[in-house]
Amino acid sequence: MKKTLAQSLFTTTGGFAALLLRVPVGLILAAHGAQKLFGWFGGYGLEGTGQWLASIGLEPGYLMALLAGSAEFFGGIALILGLLTRPAAFVAAFTMLVAIFAVHAGNGLFMANNGYEYGLTLLAATLALTIQGAGRFSVDNLLQQRFAEDRPAEAIATAGSAA
């Protein structure tokens, strides 16, 4: 049976545990994104973050700040809601991979030395969500159920037109 795009996006193998993973990871990502985009929570906003990113070689800095901040902020909100979880988690995972290699890898593992352990933790969590999806308690699951309900009517309509 051929999977539709909706089935690929919204079907989940996660249960209750996905909710326990999604919400705190989403909160953390959204807060870090808000620092980059809006200067909230002690962040530097787009201008300051862009200047810093340019100073470490991620050019153009303003665009990179906008992309990273948006991936974290909007991706974090999507994870909290369980909406488009797989794409949001994938983009967040990619953002963490860039952060690990561009900023933290040279400092070793531990956060005390500005190492990559925190980025690696978020990378692992977002990759797990990319693979398993949002879980039972999510907007994705509600949408998947809605699409599944619409499929029989669609199949009947297709069969009727073929006859």
KACORUR-V105886 format. One record per pair of residues at least 6 apart in sequence whose ideal C-beta (glycine too) atoms are under 6 Angstrom apart, sorted by sequence separation. I is the first residue (numbers start at 1). J is the second residue. D is the distance in whole Angstrom. If there is no record, write none. Layout:
I|J|D / I|J|D
//
This chain:
34|40|4 / 35|41|5 / 39|45|3 / 58|64|4 / 78|84|5 / 107|113|5 / 109|115|5 / 111|117|5 / 134|140|4 / 36|43|6 / 54|61|3 / 107|114|5 / 108|115|5 / 110|117|6 / 111|118|5 / 35|43|2 / 53|61|4 / 107|115|5 / 109|117|5 / 79|88|6 / 31|41|6 / 51|61|6 / 78|88|4 / 50|61|4 / 53|64|5 / 104|115|6 / 105|116|6 / 50|62|4 / 53|65|6 / 104|116|4 / 36|49|5 / 75|88|4 / 50|65|4 / 104|119|6 / 49|65|4 / 75|91|5 / 100|116|5 / 75|92|4 / 46|65|5 / 100|119|4 / 71|91|5 / 99|119|5 / 71|92|6 / 96|119|5 / 71|95|4 / 96|122|5 / 68|95|6 / 96|123|4 / 36|65|5 / 93|123|6 / 36|68|6 / 37|69|4 / 36|69|3 / 93|126|4 / 92|126|4 / 93|127|5 / 33|69|5 / 37|73|6 / 89|126|4 / 33|72|3 / 34|73|6 / 32|72|5 / 33|73|3 / 89|129|4 / 90|130|5 / 89|130|4 / 29|72|5 / 30|73|5 / 33|76|6 / 58|102|6 / 85|129|6 / 86|130|5 / 29|75|6 / 30|76|3 / 29|76|3 / 30|77|5 / 86|133|6 / 85|133|6 / 85|134|4 / 26|76|4 / 82|134|4 / 26|79|3 / 25|79|6 / 26|80|4 / 85|140|5 / 82|138|2 / 83|139|4 / 22|79|5 / 23|80|6 / 82|139|5 / 81|139|5 / 82|140|5 / 22|82|6 / 29|92|6 / 25|125|5 / 21|125|6 / 18|134|6 / 19|135|5 / 18|135|3 / 14|132|4 / 19|137|5 / 13|132|5 / 14|133|5 / 15|135|6 / 12|133|3 / 14|135|3 / 15|136|5 / 12|134|5 / 12|135|6 / 12|141|6 / 10|140|4 / 10|143|5 / 11|144|5 / 10|144|4 / 6|147|5
//
